[in-house]
Amino acid sequence: MTSGQPYDDAFGYDPATHDVPTRPRRAPLDEAQIAQARDMLATPGATVTATAHRLGVSTQTIYRHVLHRPWNR
């Protein structure tokens, strides 16, 4: 900022280039965990919150990947 260059140019970073490093994404739950979550949710009295806690994920992950309820803004 003190050099007078615009912020975007100060670091020489261009996300449109093809050599930008990317972090590989993994699915939050594998197929076995999804099946386990479905079994857990099928038991009487089971909650999404308890299932998410047991699997170590967020409740939103359970809604999206197990119950197939996309997040709507």
Helices and strands as residue ranges (DSSP letters): H 7-10, H 31-42, H 48-55, H 59-61, I 62-66
